[in-house]
Amino acid sequence: MTQTASPQVRHLDALVVGAGFGGIYSLYKLRNELGLDAIAIDKASGIGGTWFWNKYPGALSDSESFVYQFSFDRELFEQNPWKTKFVTQPEILEYLNSVVDRYDLRDRFELETGMTSADFDESQGTWTVQTDRGVTYVCRFLITGLGLLSATNIPDFPGIDSFQGRLVHTGAWPEDLDFAGKKVGVIGNGSTGGQVITAMAPLVGHLTSFQRTPQYSVPAGNRELTPEELQAQKDNFGANWDQVWNSGLAMGFVESTAETFAVPPEERERVYQEAWDEGGGFRYMFETFGDIATDPEANEAAAAFIRKKIAEIVKDPETARKLTPTDLYARRPLCDSGLYETFNRDNVSLVALSENPIERLTENGIVTADGELHELDVLVLATGFDAVDGNYKRSDIRGRNGELLKDHWADGPTSYLGMTTAGFPNMFMILGPNGPFTNLPPSIETQVEWISDTVKHLAATDHAWLDVKPEVETKWTDACAEIADATLFPKAASWIFGANIPGKKRTVMFYLGGLKEYRSLIGQEAAQGYPSFTSHTEALTPA
């Protein structure tokens, strides 16, 4: 076994943390376009970020395939072999690996290397990043793509350590898991839970869904696209992406501006049914009518249609009742591949935890409040993530004057533009708190391009670093909250506002003003010479 004689210290222009969409594109921009000495690290053993870890059955994009990819290279787009409306996890993982190889980036990734700490040296204008591999990186620019949904949330159920079966979280799915014919329990029924339940049910002996919150979901409508549709995506590349950049959600469709009650009831039903048949959660919420996310009565009309569908699909009235939500339709809009139909299977049962909570886990399964033991061989936790800031708070990141990022965010995560935070100069976050709530690849491209342009600006000047002004960060946070409060989303208990983590403060974590306006704002910031930042202009001390 080879042993390292002493800790390694490597000096770089830039260090990227993460190997997902954001990390890959950042490395491409920094290395291939700017010519900087840059590498990327990731604790995983492979490329892919979220799509490396989330290998659970049924994992599927909920953005349509023609906009769930990079757009910066038209040839890359035209050579992509995807042929379905939505894309599976293995396809996305293969795609990301092909991008890394296409641009000769693989040898610039240091895998199985996790960041354990990062400290900013104000006198040198550099970041010192420690890793769990004994390698220390000293760099001028730190770009973090830690993952919006990657810090797994594992609830502390009483007796969880006593369970003798296989316990897995969907965000860290083991490739050796054999669940065929087994008794399987799934806790959680959000986007991931719905996918897992639907995909596993035909293969297991029995599946018990432990439902925490009933969800509104519409069909995904996934299907193979026709040759004509695929060719049209290539032919209309420019127009399609222009629409994306000038839209709110970047989902590849024109968001409706029609008001729900401006049309008669039969027309509303036709519109809802057409969206149901076409498929897609975001299409149902945002392409039908423009006021579903802002007007309570319009929201109720859209929700009532879904509730009616649940009653029509689910055969057992009691199961249908438990599955039917009664609150606002104001979480991330879900779509599925036959979720409600799955509960008509003889080998699927439902436990509504709001009525019959989990009392404890035993070595054989789950005991609910009614005293029943639900025997399990496998327990799947589809319990989501400590979203947005989870991985940042789990890391020891220290900025100016040794301030710990976790302390800086003690009252909730804050940023300016979702990419910078006061007191942490030259640290640029991809999908940091209060970034745009959209289809993610277009937002990632938008942010990475702004970050790389800013790095280029700094590298060409004597500015050692840029640090956003605290009052600007506060103003951006307030603006994000004000925009969110004009919608119904804050009124629903959702991970979008941190409600899924016990003890986590409910706070705004996204900019809901749309991608078009966001791109305008960040463009103005750069064009005006970064007026929202203070700069340190002394020359860097040579390493």
C-alpha distance (Angstrom), angle and dihedral (degrees) to the residues before:
residue distance angle dihedral
M1 . . .
T2 3.79 . .
Q3 3.79 113.9 .
T4 3.77 127.0 -160.4
A5 3.78 110.5 -121.7
S6 3.79 94.7 -154.7
P7 3.80 138.5 -4.7
Q8 3.78 113.8 -75.7
V9 3.79 120.6 -127.2
R10 3.79 117.5 -163.2
H11 3.79 123.9 -172.0
L12 3.79 116.9 -147.3
D13 3.76 140.2 167.1
A14 3.79 91.3 -129.5
L15 3.79 139.5 4.4
V16 3.80 121.7 -156.4
V17 3.79 118.4 -159.4
G18 3.79 111.9 -155.2
A19 3.80 138.2 40.5
G20 3.79 102.2 -141.4
F21 3.80 128.7 98.9
G22 3.80 91.5 -60.1
G23 3.79 97.4 45.4
I24 3.78 93.2 46.8
Y25 3.79 94.9 49.9
S26 3.82 92.3 43.2
L27 3.77 91.7 53.7
Y28 3.81 90.6 47.7
K29 3.81 91.8 51.9
L30 3.79 96.1 44.0
R31 3.78 98.3 42.2
N32 3.80 106.9 27.3
E33 3.80 99.8 34.2
L34 3.81 105.9 26.3
G35 3.80 95.8 32.2
L36 3.79 93.6 -133.6
D37 3.78 125.7 154.2
A38 3.79 97.6 -108.1
I39 3.78 137.7 151.6
A40 3.80 135.0 178.5
I41 3.78 127.6 -135.5
D42 3.79 130.0 -161.5
K43 3.78 132.8 175.6
A44 3.83 90.6 -136.5
S45 3.78 122.2 91.0
G46 3.79 91.8 -127.3
I47 3.78 145.4 33.4
G48 3.79 120.4 -88.6
G49 3.78 112.2 75.0
T50 3.80 109.2 -150.8
W51 3.79 90.6 6.9
F52 3.80 91.7 55.2
W53 3.79 93.0 56.7
N54 3.80 101.8 35.1
K55 3.80 98.9 71.3
Y56 3.77 95.2 140.6
P57 3.82 119.8 137.3
G58 3.79 112.9 -83.5
A59 3.82 96.9 19.0
L60 3.79 105.8 162.3
S61 3.79 137.6 162.1
D62 3.80 115.0 -107.7
S63 3.81 90.5 -155.5
E64 3.78 115.5 79.1
S65 3.77 115.5 -98.7
F66 3.80 98.4 -115.9
V67 3.81 90.4 62.6
Y68 3.80 97.9 32.4
Q69 3.79 93.2 83.5
F70 3.78 142.4 59.1
S71 3.79 119.2 -67.3
F72 3.82 101.0 -173.2
D73 3.81 93.3 93.5
R74 3.80 116.3 45.6
E75 3.78 92.3 -166.3
L76 3.81 90.5 55.1
F77 3.79 88.4 51.0
E78 3.79 93.5 49.7
Q79 3.79 93.1 48.9
N80 3.80 94.5 51.1
P81 3.83 107.0 115.5
W82 3.81 97.9 -152.4
K83 3.80 110.8 133.9
T84 3.80 104.4 173.7
K85 3.79 134.0 82.3
F86 3.80 92.6 -117.4
V87 3.80 126.8 23.8
T88 3.81 132.1 -126.9
Q89 3.78 125.3 -129.2
P90 3.83 95.4 -107.9
E91 3.81 90.5 52.5
I92 3.81 92.9 49.9
L93 3.81 91.8 47.0
E94 3.81 91.1 50.4
Y95 3.80 89.9 48.3
L96 3.80 94.0 52.4
N97 3.79 91.1 49.0
S98 3.80 90.2 50.0
V99 3.81 90.2 52.7
V100 3.80 90.9 52.4
D101 3.80 91.0 51.8
R102 3.81 94.8 42.3
Y103 3.81 91.2 59.9
D104 3.81 96.0 37.4
L105 3.79 94.3 -115.9
R106 3.79 102.7 132.3
D107 3.79 96.7 95.0
R108 3.81 89.1 53.2
F109 3.80 92.9 62.8
E110 3.79 118.6 88.7
L111 3.80 103.7 -160.5
E112 3.80 128.9 -166.7
T113 3.79 84.7 34.0
G114 3.78 117.3 121.9
M115 3.80 126.7 -168.5
T116 3.79 108.6 -120.1
S117 3.81 98.5 175.2
A118 3.78 142.2 -4.0
D119 3.80 124.5 -161.5
F120 3.79 128.2 -174.0
D121 3.81 117.3 -138.7
E122 3.78 105.8 -153.1
S123 3.80 94.3 -168.1
Q124 3.79 93.0 54.0
G125 3.80 98.6 31.4
T126 3.80 90.5 -130.5
W127 3.76 140.5 121.1
T128 3.80 120.9 -130.3
V129 3.79 110.8 -154.6
Q130 3.79 121.3 -167.7
T131 3.80 120.3 -158.2
D132 3.77 137.0 -163.5
R133 3.81 89.3 -115.2
G134 3.79 94.2 66.3
V135 3.80 92.7 -107.4
T136 3.80 119.1 126.6
Y137 3.78 120.2 -158.0
V138 3.79 123.0 -157.7
C139 3.79 112.1 -164.8
R140 3.78 141.8 159.8
F141 3.80 94.8 -138.1
L142 3.81 126.6 41.2
I143 3.81 115.5 -166.5
T144 3.79 114.4 -172.9
G145 3.78 122.9 -160.2
L146 3.79 95.6 168.3
G147 3.78 94.6 154.9
L148 3.76 132.8 -97.0
L149 3.81 91.5 -128.8
S150 3.77 107.3 24.2
A151 3.82 110.2 94.4
T152 3.80 98.7 93.0
N153 3.79 119.1 -133.2
I154 3.80 112.5 -141.6
P155 3.82 110.7 179.7
D156 3.79 116.6 -137.5
F157 3.79 98.6 -119.3
P158 3.82 114.6 -178.2
G159 3.80 109.2 -99.0
I160 3.80 95.0 11.4
D161 3.81 91.1 139.1
S162 3.79 91.6 55.3
F163 3.80 95.6 61.8
Q164 3.81 108.3 113.3
G165 3.79 97.1 -167.1
R166 3.80 126.3 81.9
L167 3.81 113.1 -67.8
V168 3.81 115.5 -164.3
H169 3.78 137.5 169.0
T170 3.77 117.3 -143.4
G171 3.81 89.8 -131.5
A172 3.82 91.6 61.5
W173 3.80 101.6 34.0
P174 3.83 114.5 -178.8
E175 3.77 114.8 -133.1
D176 3.81 92.6 -144.9
L177 3.81 95.9 59.2
D178 3.80 111.9 129.2
F179 3.79 111.2 -165.7
A180 3.81 100.7 155.8
G181 3.80 109.9 133.3
K182 3.81 92.3 -3.4
K183 3.80 131.5 129.0
V184 3.78 103.4 -105.6
G185 3.78 131.5 -173.1
V186 3.78 123.8 -163.2
I187 3.80 120.2 -163.2
G188 3.78 111.3 -161.0
N189 3.78 133.3 33.9
G190 3.78 107.2 -156.9
S191 3.79 121.6 115.3
T192 3.80 94.1 -54.5
G193 3.79 95.3 38.9
G194 3.78 91.9 51.7
Q195 3.80 91.3 50.8
V196 3.80 93.4 47.5
I197 3.80 94.8 46.6
T198 3.79 92.8 49.4
A199 3.80 94.9 46.2
M200 3.81 98.2 42.9
A201 3.80 100.6 42.0
P202 3.84 96.8 79.7
L203 3.82 91.3 49.9
V204 3.79 105.5 44.5
G205 3.76 131.2 76.2
H206 3.79 92.4 -123.9
L207 3.79 132.8 -10.6
T208 3.78 124.9 -157.2
S209 3.79 117.0 -165.5
F210 3.80 111.9 -152.3
Q211 3.79 98.7 -159.1
R212 3.77 118.1 -158.1
T213 3.83 99.0 178.5
P214 3.81 128.1 8.1
Q215 3.79 109.9 -118.2
Y216 3.77 137.2 -148.9
S217 3.79 108.3 -128.0
V218 3.78 134.2 166.6
P219 3.82 128.6 -164.7
A220 3.79 117.0 -78.5
G221 3.77 90.7 -143.0
N222 3.78 90.4 -149.9
R223 3.78 112.4 -179.2
E224 3.76 143.0 146.9
L225 3.77 110.9 -82.1
T226 3.79 119.1 -126.6
P227 3.81 120.0 -110.2
E228 3.81 87.1 -111.4
E229 3.81 92.0 54.8
L230 3.80 92.2 48.1
Q231 3.79 91.8 49.1
A232 3.79 91.0 48.5
Q233 3.81 89.9 55.0
K234 3.80 89.1 56.1
D235 3.80 95.4 42.2
N236 3.81 92.5 47.7
F237 3.80 95.6 43.2
G238 3.81 94.6 124.6
A239 3.78 96.7 44.1
N240 3.80 93.4 44.2
W241 3.78 94.0 52.2
D242 3.77 92.5 42.7
Q243 3.80 86.7 56.8
V244 3.81 90.2 49.6
W245 3.81 93.8 51.3
N246 3.80 91.0 48.6
S247 3.80 97.1 46.1
G248 3.76 134.2 85.8
L249 3.79 102.5 -123.6
A250 3.82 101.8 24.4
M251 3.79 88.9 -137.3
G252 3.79 97.0 133.3
F253 3.79 98.9 -105.3
V254 3.78 134.3 88.8
E255 3.80 110.4 -101.4
S256 3.78 113.9 -127.1
T257 3.78 122.6 -110.7
A258 3.82 93.3 -174.5
E259 3.80 117.5 118.4
T260 3.78 117.5 -124.6
F261 3.79 97.2 -129.8
A262 3.78 95.6 41.5
V263 3.80 87.3 85.4
P264 3.83 129.8 55.8
P265 3.83 120.5 -97.6
E266 3.80 94.6 -103.0
E267 3.81 90.6 53.9
R268 3.81 91.0 50.2
E269 3.79 89.7 52.2
R270 3.79 90.4 50.3
V271 3.80 91.8 50.8
Y272 3.82 92.8 47.8
Q273 3.80 91.6 46.9
E274 3.78 92.4 48.7
A275 3.81 90.3 52.0
W276 3.81 90.6 46.1
D277 3.80 90.3 52.6
E278 3.81 93.8 45.2
G279 3.81 92.2 48.1
G280 3.78 135.0 -146.1
G281 3.78 129.5 114.4
F282 3.78 96.0 -129.7
R283 3.79 92.2 47.2
Y284 3.79 90.2 52.8
M285 3.80 93.9 50.4
F286 3.80 100.3 37.4
E287 3.82 110.1 20.8
T288 3.81 96.5 52.0
F289 3.80 102.3 54.2
G290 3.78 132.5 -6.8
D291 3.81 98.5 -134.7
I292 3.82 103.4 54.3
A293 3.81 91.6 101.2
T294 3.80 95.2 44.0
D295 3.82 110.6 32.6
P296 3.84 118.2 63.7
E297 3.80 94.3 -150.2
A298 3.79 93.0 48.3
N299 3.79 88.6 47.1
E300 3.79 90.9 52.3
A301 3.80 91.9 51.0
A302 3.82 91.3 54.5
A303 3.80 91.6 43.9
A304 3.80 92.9 49.1
F305 3.80 90.2 57.3
I306 3.82 90.7 55.5
R307 3.80 91.6 46.3
K308 3.78 89.1 52.6
K309 3.80 90.0 52.2
I310 3.81 91.5 51.7
A311 3.80 90.1 53.4
E312 3.79 90.5 50.0
I313 3.82 95.3 47.2
V314 3.82 105.0 40.1
K315 3.80 110.4 72.0
D316 3.80 100.6 -162.1
P317 3.83 108.7 72.1
E318 3.80 94.3 -150.4
T319 3.80 92.7 50.7
A320 3.79 89.5 46.9
R321 3.79 90.1 51.7
K322 3.79 92.2 52.6
L323 3.80 92.1 47.3
T324 3.78 94.2 49.4
P325 3.81 116.0 96.7
T326 3.79 118.9 -145.3
D327 3.80 100.4 -174.4
L328 3.80 130.7 82.5
Y329 3.78 120.7 -53.4
A330 3.80 90.4 -125.9
R331 3.76 111.2 119.9
R332 3.78 127.5 93.5
P333 3.82 99.7 -55.9
L334 3.80 110.5 -107.8
C335 3.78 132.7 -149.1
D336 3.77 129.8 -173.1
S337 3.79 146.8 -170.8
G338 3.79 98.1 -121.7
L339 3.80 104.1 -38.9
Y340 3.78 99.5 154.1
E341 3.82 92.2 42.3
T342 3.81 88.2 55.5
F343 3.80 90.3 67.6
N344 3.80 89.4 63.4
R345 3.81 89.6 67.6
D346 3.80 117.4 107.4
N347 3.81 91.2 -132.6
V348 3.81 95.7 54.5
S349 3.80 126.1 82.4
L350 3.78 133.6 176.0
V351 3.79 131.2 -138.7
A352 3.81 114.5 -169.3
L353 3.79 102.8 -148.4
S354 3.79 91.9 -164.2
E355 3.81 87.2 67.4
N356 3.79 100.4 28.1
P357 3.81 110.2 25.6
I358 3.77 127.6 -161.8
E359 3.78 108.2 -93.7
R360 3.80 98.1 -175.4
L361 3.76 145.9 -37.0
T362 3.77 120.2 -110.8
E363 3.78 131.3 -170.7
N364 3.81 88.8 -90.7
G365 3.79 103.1 42.5
I366 3.80 143.9 -70.5
V367 3.79 127.7 -27.0
T368 3.80 113.7 -155.2
A369 3.81 127.6 -156.9
D370 3.79 92.1 -94.2
G371 3.82 88.3 63.6
E372 3.79 96.3 -109.6
L373 3.80 118.8 141.1
H374 3.79 111.6 -141.6
E375 3.78 102.6 -156.9
L376 3.79 113.3 -142.0
D377 3.79 138.8 -179.4
V378 3.79 93.5 -173.5
L379 3.81 129.2 26.8
V380 3.79 116.4 -163.4
L381 3.79 117.8 -161.0
A382 3.80 107.4 -151.8
T383 3.78 86.5 170.1
G384 3.77 98.1 132.8
F385 3.75 131.6 -136.4
D386 3.76 144.7 -61.6
A387 3.78 84.6 -107.7
V388 3.80 130.2 -143.6
D389 3.81 101.2 -10.6
G390 3.80 100.2 30.3
N391 3.79 98.1 99.7
Y392 3.80 91.9 41.7
K393 3.79 92.3 55.1
R394 3.79 90.6 47.2
S395 3.81 90.5 56.9
D396 3.80 128.0 74.9
I397 3.81 99.0 -121.6
R398 3.81 116.1 164.3
G399 3.79 126.2 -175.0
R400 3.79 133.9 179.8
N401 3.81 115.7 -11.3
G402 3.80 88.5 9.5
E403 3.81 93.5 -72.6
L404 3.80 111.6 170.1
L405 3.79 112.9 -130.3
K406 3.80 90.1 -137.4
D407 3.80 88.5 58.9
H408 3.81 92.3 45.1
W409 3.81 86.4 57.0
A410 3.80 96.0 41.5
D411 3.82 91.4 122.4
G412 3.80 93.3 42.9
P413 3.80 134.4 -57.1
T414 3.78 115.9 -63.6
S415 3.78 136.5 -179.6
Y416 3.75 145.4 153.6
L417 3.81 111.4 -106.0
G418 3.80 90.3 -15.2
M419 3.81 89.3 -80.7
T420 3.81 109.9 76.2
T421 3.77 136.4 36.7
A422 3.81 128.1 -161.5
G423 3.78 116.4 -95.9
F424 3.81 94.9 21.9
P425 3.82 104.4 90.2
N426 3.80 121.4 -163.2
M427 3.79 90.9 6.2
F428 3.78 107.6 124.9
M429 3.79 120.6 -170.1
I430 3.79 124.2 -152.0
L431 3.82 108.7 -147.3
G432 3.78 91.7 -2.1
P433 3.81 121.6 163.6
N434 3.80 116.9 -53.2
G435 3.76 95.5 16.9
P436 3.82 119.8 138.2
F437 3.80 120.8 -59.6
T438 3.79 99.8 -133.8
N439 3.76 145.9 107.1
L440 3.80 97.7 -49.0
P441 3.85 108.3 -131.7
P442 3.84 93.5 60.8
S443 3.81 90.5 47.5
I444 3.79 90.2 47.5
E445 3.81 91.7 50.9
T446 3.79 90.2 47.4
Q447 3.79 93.6 51.1
V448 3.79 96.7 41.1
E449 3.80 91.0 51.5
W450 3.82 91.3 50.3
I451 3.80 91.0 47.0
S452 3.80 93.5 48.6
D453 3.81 91.2 47.5
T454 3.80 88.9 51.0
V455 3.80 91.5 48.6
K456 3.81 88.8 49.8
H457 3.82 89.8 50.8
L458 3.80 91.7 50.6
A459 3.79 94.7 43.8
A460 3.81 90.3 54.2
T461 3.81 94.2 52.0
D462 3.77 137.8 51.4
H463 3.78 91.1 -106.5
A464 3.76 105.8 125.1
W465 3.76 92.4 -165.8
L466 3.79 147.9 -14.6
D467 3.79 122.6 -133.6
V468 3.79 122.9 -174.1
K469 3.80 115.1 -120.7
P470 3.82 112.1 -107.3
E471 3.80 93.0 -129.8
V472 3.82 89.6 54.2
E473 3.80 90.8 52.9
T474 3.80 90.0 50.4
K475 3.79 91.6 48.9
W476 3.82 91.7 50.4
T477 3.80 91.4 48.9
D478 3.79 90.8 50.4
A479 3.80 91.2 47.9
C480 3.82 91.2 51.7
A481 3.79 90.3 50.2
E482 3.79 92.0 48.2
I483 3.81 92.1 51.4
A484 3.81 91.8 46.2
D485 3.79 91.4 49.8
A486 3.81 89.1 58.0
T487 3.82 87.2 64.9
L488 3.78 133.9 59.4
F489 3.81 94.8 -117.8
P490 3.83 97.1 94.5
K491 3.81 89.4 55.7
A492 3.82 92.5 65.6
A493 3.80 122.9 74.6
S494 3.79 98.5 -116.4
W495 3.79 141.4 151.6
I496 3.81 85.8 -119.9
F497 3.83 85.7 78.1
G498 3.81 97.8 29.9
A499 3.81 96.1 -100.9
N500 3.82 93.7 134.8
I501 3.82 94.3 67.7
P502 3.83 116.4 76.6
G503 3.79 110.2 -122.8
K504 3.79 94.4 10.3
K505 3.78 112.6 132.2
R506 3.78 114.1 -112.9
T507 3.77 105.3 -117.7
V508 3.78 141.4 147.9
M509 3.81 111.4 -89.8
F510 3.81 102.5 170.5
Y511 3.78 140.2 57.3
L512 3.80 104.4 -125.8
G513 3.80 96.3 -173.5
G514 3.80 94.5 100.8
L515 3.78 135.3 -107.5
K516 3.81 96.8 -86.9
E517 3.80 93.6 57.4
Y518 3.80 91.5 40.6
R519 3.80 92.0 54.4
S520 3.79 89.4 49.2
L521 3.81 91.7 52.4
I522 3.78 96.4 48.8
G523 3.81 90.7 43.7
Q524 3.79 90.3 55.1
E525 3.79 91.2 49.4
A526 3.81 92.2 56.6
A527 3.81 95.7 39.1
Q528 3.81 91.4 53.9
G529 3.80 92.9 52.0
Y530 3.83 99.1 -100.9
P531 3.81 98.8 -66.7
S532 3.81 91.5 173.8
F533 3.80 91.5 64.6
T534 3.76 137.0 71.7
S535 3.79 115.9 -139.0
H536 3.76 134.0 -150.3
T537 3.79 106.3 -142.0
E538 3.78 104.7 -175.2
A539 3.77 115.0 115.1
L540 3.75 116.2 -96.2
T541 3.76 116.1 -102.2
P542 3.83 107.8 -115.8
A543 3.78 113.2 -108.1
